[in-house]
Amino acid sequence: MTSHSGSTPWTLVVIGTGPRGISVLERLAARLAAGRSDRPVRIYAIDDVEVGAGRIWRTDQDDWYTMNTVAGQITMYSGSPDAGPWRPGAGPSLDEWSRRHPGEKPLGPDGYASRRTYGRYLRSVHRSIVDHLPEHVELVGIRARVSSLAARPVGGWLVELDEAPHLLAADQVLLATGHPTNTPDAFEQRMLDFAERHGGTHYLCGDSAADLDLGTGTIPPGTTVGIRGLGLSFYDVMLALTVGRGGIFKRTAEGPPAYLASGQEPRIVAGSRSGLPIPARGVNQKAPDHAYRPRFLTKEAVESARRKRQEATGNDQLSFAEDVLPLLMGELNHVYEEVQALHGDGSTLPPLDLDRLARPFAGRTFATPQVFTDHLLHLMRADLADAELGNANGPLKAALDVLRDIRNVVREAVDYGGLLPRSHEEEFAGAFLPVNALLSAGPPAERVEQLVALIEAGVVEIAGPATEFTADESTGLFRITSPQVGGSGRYAEVLIDARIPTPDLHRDTSELTMSLLADGVISEYVRTGPGDSQPVGTGGLHVTRAPFHVIGADGKAHEDLYALGIPTEHTRWFTQVGSGKPGLNTLFRQDADAIAEAMLRPLEDDADAVPACAGRVV
């Protein structure tokens, strides 16, 4: 080992300490513990909300905001526990941690944690990293906002902060900044301008529900609130305005919960394009280390489709509808039929129709809101019955769970311009992704049960499909209506967008993002296709394949600057995943390890070097 005692520390900066940032810190620590260099290393972990948890998982939020993955399938450690202490490379899943960590309520492998509980778990992982670093390594947490990066002539970056120490010199930097806050789009700006003109009305742009102003100052009791979107964030807003106002869900003798109002609630009118609240996840029946093995949509099948495209057209980009979706549906229908044969009633099932499942009201009209509500409640109760059958023994939920299990192979097809630009925009992003999000990313069944109770109690009304949200100048109120439901028009004093903002470099309000874009340090990923097809800007951050070097405006990759997670969405797909699975070498872990290896490679290269005077007699 080459001795470097007293030498200048190798300095790394990780910007953002949510799950992606923590995952890289964990792999850095594991690699440093096993490394051969003793050169001093200093790592700065910077977060502007909470070091070790980040904004979305911060530990001071209310406990009704929950995860939608069971605790037994979540880990931030790159290896399972062994006989030694919890440490980088050998630590517990979220469930194991909850059962053995003082003061925590055991979750159980099939239980769902609150977001703040997961934040505490992340903080404990961060603590274990600090506690088990080699003597020559230090990890410094800084709560501050990074405002800019400037390239150093000697390599690396100057990192400017809005708090002391204000300026850091770094050899390598990782951007893991998470969910953005965007400037308003055209619709949002119209709604904001309308609310400003009309006193007593409020429009809230999309964000994490924990960061929305949902208090009685903005939304007094009895106010009518319109909610745009019926996905996961809708349930968060719904709970904040009910349980967060003192309401209680109480189990009845028959089983389903009933809602006991506090009198402090607003009246909620919600809607979306489909008119269907995101369905429940099936009760978990899979082991924490369950790994689905595809039969049709395999990496080999994707590679074969590329070769055929290349031979036929001279271009290996795929059509999602022709080359990918049939294979994906083959997977779903195989599981659907297999589970039905093993656990069903023996009847023959028609093939799955994802569009019908996600858009059950397409082409239908309803005479009155009550007729629509009755039909909706019937569908929601049927969905709860399917969820109760489970994600292994229930044919429908088992099949839909494949949409989650097979994401990595879909990435092989779509990432880095793998699809023809028009196919990506129309067939994948436009048609498939909304359906996929609705059918594969649902909440625990308990949330759907609670929504049924709120609809029955008259606290929540679902407007209907193709919901329209407009600003009515004659009344000074927002109007919510469904063109497919007669008499559905409702007026609201407050309108909330319950959808998480889509990453877009050109709308990101972060001072850091704006400065990096203006200085040409980062660039937008642009999809290109064959011939004279027009390039398509994505709003995503342009990075190389692993280890995800950032590509500047000049088209060159920065060898000392990396980006991981949500900022790279559109270049890569489904980057919001926030954990690994115990016992599996998941893509989440692989991504983190690739960056850790690259950031430490100069140390390993230095350790391999033989001193010039070796073997000489002086």
N, C-alpha and C positions, 0 to 999 in steps of 0.2 A: 504494500500500500504506500502510495506517495504521500508524504506528510505535508499538510498545508496549514498547520497551526499558525495563526497570526496573519494569514492572507486575507484579502478582501472577500467578503461573503458573496457567494452566488445568490443573487436576489431575484425572487419570483413574486409576482403580484397576481392575486386572484380577485377579480372584481365581481362581486355577487356571491353570497354564501347561502343560497337556497340549495336544493338537492344537487343540482349539477356542479356548483362550486364545491360543495362538501365532498362529492364523489371524487373529484380530482385531488383535493387535499388528502383524502383517505389513501388514494393510490400513490401520491407523492410520498406520504409518510411510510407506507409499506415498502416502497422501493428504496427509500433512503435507509431504512432499517436493515435492508438486505444488501445495500451497496458497498462498494469497496473504497470509495473516496472519503477522506475525512476533511475535505475543504469545508469551511464554515458555510452554512446555507441559512438564509433568512427568507421566510415566506410571510408576505403580508396578505391577510384575508380582510377584504374591505366590503362593507355593506352599509347602505345609508339608512337601514331600518333596524335590523337586529343581526349582529354578527353570529353566525352559526345556525340561523333559521331563515333569514331573508324576510321579505315582505309578505308573501302569500301564506307562509307557514309561521308567522310571528306568534309568540307565545302569549300575547295579551289580548287575543281576539276571543269572541264568545264561543262557547263550546257546542253550539248547535250547527256550526259549520263543520261538515264531516268529509271524510275521504270516500272514494267509491271503489277502493280495492281493499280486500280483506287483509287484516293485520299479519296473518301468517305468510302472505305472499309478498311482503315488503321488507327489504333490507337495504341499508346503506353501506354495509360491509362487503368487501370483495371476497370474503371467505367465512365459513361457518365457525362458531365457537369451538375451541379445543380445551385442553386441560388448563391452559394459561388464562391470564386476565383478558378481558375484552380489550381489543386493540386493533389498529389498522391491519386488515388481512384476516382477522379472526374475531368476529363479533356477532351479536344476536340480531335476529329479525325483530321487527316492531313488536310482534306478539311476545316473543321470548323476553325482550327487554321489559315490557309492561308487567310480566309475571315476576320478574326478579329485581326490578328497580324500586327502591324504597319510595313509598308515597304514591305509586301509580296503581290505578285500578286495572287488574288483569283484563285484557281484551278478548282473549281466546283466538285461536287461529282463524276462525270464520267471522270474527267481530270487526266492526268498522270503527276506526279511531276518529276523534275530532281532529281538525286541522291543527289546533294548538297542542294537542297531545303529540302529533307528529313533529311539531316544532320543538317540543321538549326532547323528543328522541333525536332529532337532528343536533340539538345542542349537546346532548350526551355523546354523540359520535364525535362532534368537534372537540369536546373535552377529552375524550379518549385519545384523539390524535395528539393533542397538546401534551398529554401525560406520558406518551410512549415514543416521543421523538428521540432520536440519538442525541448525545450530548453536544454535537457540533451543529445541531439544527435548532432553530427557534421559529415559532409561529406567532406572529403579532397580529392581533385583531384590531381593526380600526373602524369605528362607526363614523363614516363620512361619505360624502358624495364626490365621485370622481368627475371632474369637469373637462379634462382634456388629456391627451397623450401627445408627446412630442418626441420624434426620433432623435436619439443621441448619435453624434458623429462616430463614437466608438462602438456603436451597436446597442441594442436595447432601447429603453424608453424612459422619458421623464414623465411621471404620473402626477398630475396636479389635482389636489384635493381642496374642498371648501372648508376643511377643518385642519387643525394642526395634526401632523407636521407639514401640511400644505404641499410639499414636493418630495417625491420619492424617486430614486434612481433604480430602475429595474432592468435585469438582463432578459427576462421573459415575462409576458403578460397574458393572462387569460381573461376574455370577456365572457362572463356567465351571468348576464344581467337580468334574465327572466322576463316576466310579462311587462309589456310597455304601457305607457300612458300616451295616447295619441291625440293630436289636434282633431277637432270635430270634422266629420265629413259633411257633405252638403246637407243631408237630412238632419243631422245633429245640429248644425249651425242654424237651420231654419227653426228648429224647436227651441233652441236656446234664445234666439232673437225674439220668438213669440213669447216665451216666458218672461223675458225682460220687459216687453211692452205691456204685459198684463199682470198686474200685481196679484200675489197669492198663488200664482202657478209656478211650477218648478219642473225642469227637465234635468234628469241625471244621466250622464253618459255612462256607457258600459265600463265596469271595473269589477274587481273582486268585491263581493257584497260587504265584506268587513271594512272596506274603504269607502263605501257609499254613505252619504248623509241620510240615514233612515230614521232619525230621531223625530220626536214629536214637534220640534221646532219647524221642520220642513214638512212633516206629514202628521198633522194633528189627528186625534181620534175622530173617526167618522168620515174622514176625507176619502174620496174615491181615487184610487191609484191605478193607473194603467201600467202594465208590465209587458215589455216587448221581448219575446223569447220564452220558450218553455223547456229549456235545457237544464243542465245541472245548476247553473247560477240562479235560475228561477226559483228552485227549491230553497236556496240560501236566502234570497230576498223574502220569499214567502214566510220562512221561519222567523226571520228578523222582525217581520211586521205582525207576527202572531205570538209565538212563544216568547219572542223578545219584548213583547208588550204585556206579558203576564198571563197569556193564555195557556191552557193545559190540555194535553191529549190524555184521555183516560180510557183504558181498556173496558169494553163492555163484557157482559156475561157471554155473549156469542163469540167474542174474539176481536173484531175490528175496533179500532179506537174511535171514540167520540170526542169532539172538540168542545171544551168549556171556555167560552169567551170571557175576557177580562173587562170588556167595554172600552178598552184603549185602542182596539184595532182600527185600521182603515178598512174600507171595502176595496177588494182587489179585483180588477178585470184584466185578464191576461190573454195573450194570443200569440200566434206564430204562423209561419207559412203552412205548416202541416195541420195546425190546430190540435195536435196530439202532444200532451206532456210526455217528456222522455220516459220510456217504460223502465220498469225495475230490472235490476240484475237478478239472475237466478240465484237461489240459495247456494252457497258454495259447497261443492262436494269433491273438490279437487285438492290433492296434497299440495303443500307449499312449493315443492320442487316439480310440480307437474309441467311437462313439456309436450306440446302437441307436435306430432310428426306429420307433416303434410304428405298427401298422396298424389295430388294433382298439381297444385300451385307450389312447385318446388323451385329451388334455385336453378336446378338443371333444366327445368321446363322453361324458365325465363330466359336462360342462356340459349336454349334451342330456338325459342321464338326470335331472339335477336339475330341469330345466324340466318334464319330463314328470311327475315326482313332485309338483312344485309345482302343476301344473295339475290333477292327479288328486286330490290329498289336501290341498292347501293348505300342505304342508310339503315342503321340498326335500331332506330327509335321505334317504340312499340305503339300500337293502338290499345288503349285500355279496354275498350269495348270488345275488340276482336281477339286480342292476345292474352289478356289478363283476367277479365271478368268471368269468362266461361270456366276457366280453371278454378277461380275462387268459388264460384257457385257449385262447381263439382265437389269441392271440399265440404261446403255447408250442407249440400243435399245428401252427401255420403253419411255424414254424422247424423243428420236428421232421420234418415231411414234406418241407420244402424241402431240408434237409441230407441226409435219407435219399435223396432223388431224385438229388442231386449226388454224394454220396460213399458211399452205402450199396450194398448188394448187389442192389438192384432189387426187393426184396420189399416188400409193402405192410404198413404198420404200423398197428396199432389205435391209437386216440387215447390220449394219456397219461392215466393215472389216478394223480394225485398221492398220494391216500390209500393206494393199493396200494403205491406206491414207498416211502412213508414208514412204512407199517405192514405189512410183508410177512408178518408172523406172526399177523396178526389172525385170530381164530377157529380157529387151529391148535393142536394139542397135540403134544408130543414125549415119547416114552416114557422117554428118559434124557437127562442132560446131554450125553453124547457124540453122540447123534442130533441134538440141537439144534446143537451146535458144528459138526458136519460140514455141516449145512445153512447155518449162518451163514458159515462159511469159503467155501463155494461162492458165496454172494451177494457176499461181500467181494471175492473174486477176479474175479467178473464185473464188479463196480463198477470195479475197477482197470483192467480191459480197456477199459471205456467211457471212463475217464479218459484212458487212453493215446491214444485216438482224437482227443481234444482238444475244446476248447470252441467250435470253428468247424466242424471236419470230422466230429466225432462227433455223431450225431443226438440222443442223450439228453442229453449234457452241454451241447451247444449250446442245446437247448431250456431246460434248467434254468438256464442262465446268464441267460436272459431275466428270471428272477425277480429277479436283481440289477439288470439293466439298466433295469427298468421301475419301480423303487421310487418315483421321483419322481412318476409319474402315480398310483400307488396312494396316495401322500400327498395328492394333490389330492382323492381320494375320501374319505379317512378322517380327516385332520387336523381339529382344532378342531370336533369333533362332526359331521363330515360324514356319519356313518352314524347310523341309528336306534340308540338306546342298546342295545336287545336284540340287534340285528344286530352291533353292535361287540363286545359281550361274548361272544356265542355263536358267531356265524359267522366273525368276523374274529379276535378274540383267542383264543377257545376252540378253533376248528377249524382255521383257516388258518395262523395264525402258527407253531404248533409244526411243522406240515408244511413251511412255507416255510423256517424256520430249519434244519431237518434237511437239506433238499434244495438250498439255495442258498448256504450259508455254510460249506462244508466246508474241511478242511485240505488242504495239499499231498498228493499221492498217496503221497509217501514216508512220511507218518505212518500211513496205512492199511496200507502194507506192513509197517511196524514193528509195528503191532498184530497183524497176522497172524502175524508171527514170534514175538511174545510168547505168543500163544495156543498156537501149535505147541510152544513150549518149556515150556508148563505154568506160566508165570509169571502169566498173566492168564486169567481165566475170565469169560465173559459169562453172567450167570445166566439170562437169557431175557426175554421180553416181560412187561409189566405187573409189573415187579419190585417186590416188597414189602420194605421195610426196617423192621424192628421191633426192640424191645428185649426180650430174653428174660430175665425175672427168675430163672428156674430155673437158668440157666447163668451169668448175669452177663455175657452177651455179646450183641452185635448179631446179628440173624439176617437173612439175605438169601435170598430165594426167589422163584421164578417159578411162579405157579399153572398155567402152561401147559407146564411142563417137569417131568416126573416125577423125583423124587429130587434136585431142585436145591437143597434147603436147605443153606446154609452158615453157619458162625458166624465172627464177626470180632471182634477186640479193638478195632479202630479203624474208625470210619465217617466218611467224608469226603463233604461235599456239593460236588460238582464243577460247580456252576452259579453263574454270576455273579448277585449279588443284583439283584432288580428295584427300580428307584427307587420310593420310597414316603416322602413327606414325614413321615408320622406314625410311621415306624419308623426314620428316618434318625438315627443317633447323633451326627452332627456338631453341635457346640455352636452353630455359626453357624445351621444350619438350624432347630434347636430354638428359638433365640432369635428368629429372624425370624418363625417361625410363631406363637410365643407373643405377640409384639408386634404381630401383624397386618400386618407389612410384606409378607409373602408370603401366598398362599392356594392352596388345592387346586383344581385344575381339576375341575369337575363336569359330567358329560354330562347333557344334558336332552333330552327328546323331546316329541312332540306330546301334547296333551290331558292326561290324568291320569297319564301314565307317570311312574314314580318317578325322581328324579334319581339318578345313579350317581357316587359319588366314585371318583376314579381314582388318587389318591396322587401325581399329577403336579403340577408347578409351573405355575400359571396365568400365561400370558403372552399379550400381544397378538400379532397377526401382525407380520411384519418392520416395525420393528427389534426386536421381542421385549421390549417394556417389561414389567416385572413388575407384576402386578395384585395389589393388597393386599386385606385382608379386607373393606374397605369397597367393593370393586368398582371402585376407581379405579386407573388405570394410573400408575405412577411414571415421570415423563418423564426421570428421571436415574438409573434403575436398570434393568438389562437382565439377561436370563438366556439362556444358550445351551447346547445339548447335552443330555447325559443327564438333568439335573434336570427338563427339560421333557418327557421321555418320558411318554406317555399323552395329553398335549395335542397333541404332534406325534409322528410315528412314525419309528422307526429313527434316533434322534439319536446313536447310538454311532459312526456313520461318522467316521473319523479322518483324512481327507485329501481333497484334490481330485485331479483327473486332469489331466495335462499338456495344455495347449492347449485346454481346455474350460472354459466358464463354468459350473461345476458349482454345485449348490445349496449345497454346503459353502462355496464362495467367495462366493456371493451372500449367504448368511447373515452371514458375517464382514464383508462390505463394507457391508451395511445397518446394522450396529451401529456400525462405524467412522464412517460418514457421519453418523449421528445424534449420536454422541459429540462430533464436531468441528463440527457445524452452527453452534453459537453463535459459534465463531471465524470461520467464513465469513460469517455474518450481520454480525458486527462489522466484517469487512474491507469489506463492501459498503456500510456506513453512511458517509454524507458528514458530516464534522465540521460542527457548527453554525455555525462562523465562516467556512466556506469562501466565498470571493468577497467578503468584507466588508473595507472599509478601516477599520483601527483606529487 
